[in-house]
Amino acid sequence: MDKLMDSPWFLRITALFLAIVLFFSVKAMDVNVNGKTPGDQVDSIHDIPVEVFYDNENLVVTGVPATVKMAIEGPPNIVQTTKLLKDFSIFVNLNDLPMGKHQVELQSENISEKLHVRLDPATIEVLIEEKVTQTFRVDPELNDRLLAEDFQVVNMEVSPATVEVTGAKSVIESISFVKVTSTRDGGINKSFEQKARVRVLDKDLNKLNVTISPEEVSVKVEIAEYNKDVPIDLRSRGTKKPGVEIGTLTPSETKINISGPRKVLDNINILTVDVDISGVIGPETLDVNLKKPKGVSSMSLDKIKVKVEATETVIEEDTSSSDSLGEEDTPSIGTRVFENMQIVVKGLDDKYKSTFLKPVNGLLTLTVNAELDVIEALEKSDFTVFVNMEDTTKEGEQELSVSVDGPGDLKWLLSENKVTMQVELA
């Protein structure tokens, strides 16, 4: 026995045996610690949808990811079958939780017990809130840069005009804008109608996660060439009949809408219309054709009716006696009435704009007295009725005196000596 134990081969065989025993002991410990047996396979499955169980009639839940990642470990055949069939489910049950914030664990169902499962994420924070439905008006919008030059949006209509928005109470309370945006290629020069999706935004223009009914609405956009309304000014032309005095000229329309390039229309503030009075022998109504100003593409009217009042010239005679010269005839005096004189605004700073409050249309009547031979030659265009606003430095309602520029040595009387103006920033 002693000789056997002293043999080198005995010692070598004994050491080998102990090494083998030690190896398998460590391997067994590793299996016990990691739950992994020899031959196990590790794999992962991405984009697994998460089911949520809660009272979706009355509550809204946020914080649940749409998908998760899952790592599975176990026998290769079971791992491959599970990954291929995906006949399992990942869910979170919130039915027993009250409203508020909660930390909850994701759960799996219908996965083999022979597999070790790890979810990413495994725990999530959810917020359970009351579900609220509220009606909002939809505001349409269109980027002006999409319009063709010298065209503008006249009107935009949405059908239906309101939508119902459903979501968490806190989200509904944060809604600042409910908009629908019309989009088209640039150079828009005609009206159109289209379907567009409704957007719900907060005050920072962030899109909110809500349910919209309906999601799409119809937007009708009315496009027209740049246009503006200008007052009509009547001016008599031609030679009147002997013994006939032309009085008031009254148009059937006091304003007309003109269309065309903005740079042209901005220089037109009044449309002067010539009325031929050479054939008038008494009160009558004339059909007057309107001449289109240069650069204007269209007008809302091509003719108007003008009521002409024909009156006799009023002659006032005055005689006086002189101790040394005797009785002499004084010059004959006539009276001429010019109605619908447009008040011109002078001197107003470009940063302000003005509107007539009284008279509303900015028109006055001017009565002129002069010698008969002088008054017969006068025209409405010989006079300018104006207000001076050079000293205007503030907004608001202002009362201003009216002045008249005209030929010298004449006496005139205005129907109103003061006007009321509303001044605003342009």
C-alpha positions, 0 to 999 in steps of 0.5 A, spaced: 500 500 500 505 504 501 509 503 495 502 504 491 501 511 494 508 513 493 507 511 486 507 518 481 501 515 477 497 514 483 498 521 485 496 523 478 490 519 477 488 521 484 489 529 482 485 528 475 479 525 479 479 530 484 479 535 478 473 532 475 469 532 481 470 539 482 468 541 475 462 538 475 460 541 482 462 548 480 457 547 474 451 544 478 452 550 483 452 555 476 445 551 474 442 552 481 444 560 481 442 562 474 436 557 473 440 555 467 441 548 465 446 546 459 444 548 452 439 553 454 438 559 449 437 566 450 433 571 445 429 577 445 422 579 442 421 586 440 415 591 439 410 587 443 404 590 444 401 592 451 394 591 453 391 595 458 385 593 462 381 599 465 374 603 465 375 606 458 368 609 459 369 614 464 377 614 465 383 616 461 390 612 462 396 615 460 403 613 461 403 606 458 408 604 453 405 602 446 410 596 446 415 593 450 421 588 449 422 581 452 428 577 453 426 569 454 431 564 456 430 556 456 430 550 451 432 552 444 425 549 441 421 552 446 424 559 445 424 558 437 416 556 438 415 562 442 418 567 438 415 564 432 408 564 434 407 570 439 401 567 442 402 570 449 400 577 451 403 583 455 398 587 459 397 591 465 391 591 470 388 597 472 381 596 474 382 596 482 386 602 482 383 609 484 385 616 479 392 618 480 399 616 479 401 609 480 407 605 479 405 598 476 408 592 474 407 589 467 405 582 467 405 576 461 400 571 460 400 564 456 408 563 456 411 557 458 413 555 465 420 553 462 422 560 460 425 565 464 422 572 462 425 579 463 421 585 460 423 592 458 421 596 461 418 591 467 415 597 471 411 603 469 408 609 472 401 611 469 396 616 470 389 615 471 384 621 470 377 622 469 375 622 461 371 629 459 368 630 452 367 638 450 365 641 444 370 646 441 369 651 435 374 650 429 378 656 426 380 655 419 387 658 417 391 659 410 398 661 409 397 668 406 404 666 402 400 661 398 396 666 395 397 669 388 400 676 388 394 681 389 389 676 391 386 675 398 382 671 402 375 674 402 372 668 407 373 661 410 367 657 412 368 650 416 363 645 416 361 642 421 363 648 425 364 645 431 367 638 433 367 634 440 374 633 443 375 627 448 380 626 453 383 627 460 380 632 464 387 636 465 388 635 457 382 638 455 383 644 460 389 645 457 386 646 450 388 653 447 386 652 439 382 647 435 384 649 428 384 646 421 389 648 416 388 649 408 394 647 404 395 647 397 400 649 392 402 656 391 399 661 387 392 660 389 387 665 385 381 662 385 376 659 391 376 652 393 373 647 398 377 641 401 377 636 407 382 637 412 384 634 419 383 638 425 388 639 430 388 640 437 393 644 440 395 647 447 398 655 448 405 653 446 402 650 439 404 642 442 399 637 439 395 634 444 393 626 445 385 627 444 380 623 440 376 628 435 369 627 432 369 628 427 377 628 425 376 631 418 372 637 416 370 641 410 373 648 409 371 652 404 375 658 402 373 664 398 379 667 394 378 674 390 382 679 387 384 685 392 379 690 392 376 696 396 370 700 397 371 708 395 366 713 395 362 716 388 363 723 387 359 726 382 361 732 377 357 736 372 360 736 365 357 740 359 353 746 358 347 747 361 341 750 357 339 757 358 335 759 364 336 752 367 340 752 373 343 745 375 342 743 383 343 737 387 346 731 383 344 725 387 347 718 385 343 711 386 349 708 390 354 712 394 360 707 394 363 702 389 367 696 390 373 696 385 378 690 384 385 690 381 393 690 383 394 693 390 399 698 388 394 701 383 388 701 388 392 704 394 392 710 390 385 711 389 381 714 394 375 716 390 371 715 384 369 721 380 363 720 375 362 726 370 354 727 369 352 730 362 347 736 364 347 739 357 340 736 355 337 737 362 331 742 362 328 739 368 328 734 374 330 728 371 334 721 373 339 720 368 343 713 367 350 714 367 356 709 365 362 709 369 369 709 366 374 704 369 380 707 372 387 706 369 389 699 372 383 697 375 381 690 373 373 690 375 368 694 378 362 692 382 357 697 378 358 699 370 353 704 371 349 708 376 342 712 376 343 720 378 337 724 380 338 731 377 335 737 380 334 743 376 332 749 379 332 757 377 338 761 379 336 765 385 337 773 383 337 778 389 337 785 387 339 791 392 338 798 390 341 804 394 340 811 393 346 816 393 345 823 395 350 825 389 350 820 384 342 818 384 340 811 384 344 805 381 343 798 380 347 793 384 350 787 381 346 781 380 347 775 386 346 768 385 346 762 389 349 755 387 348 749 392 354 743 391 351 737 395 355 731 396 362 734 397 367 729 400 371 732 406 379 731 405 383 729 410 390 732 410 396 732 414 394 725 418 401 721 420 401 715 416 401 711 423 394 713 424 388 712 420 381 716 421 374 714 420 368 719 419 363 718 425 359 725 423 357 725 418 358 718 417 360 718 410 364 724 410 359 728 405 357 735 406 353 741 402 356 747 400 352 753 398 356 759 394 353 766 393 357 770 388 355 775 382 351 771 377 356 771 371 361 768 376 357 763 379 354 760 373 362 758 371 363 755 378 364 747 378 364 742 384 371 741 382 373 748 384 372 747 391 376 743 396 372 741 403 378 739 408 380 738 415 387 739 418 389 733 422 397 735 422 396 736 430 393 729 431 398 725 436 393 720 439 388 715 438 380 716 440 374 720 438 376 728 435 372 734 433 375 738 428 373 744 424 372 744 417 375 748 412 374 750 404 379 752 399 376 755 393 376 761 388 377 768 392 372 773 393 366 768 394 362 767 400 360 760 402 356 756 407 357 749 410 351 744 412 356 743 418 362 747 420 365 741 425 366 734 424 367 728 429 373 723 427 375 716 430 383 716 430 386 709 430 393 706 429 394 704 422 
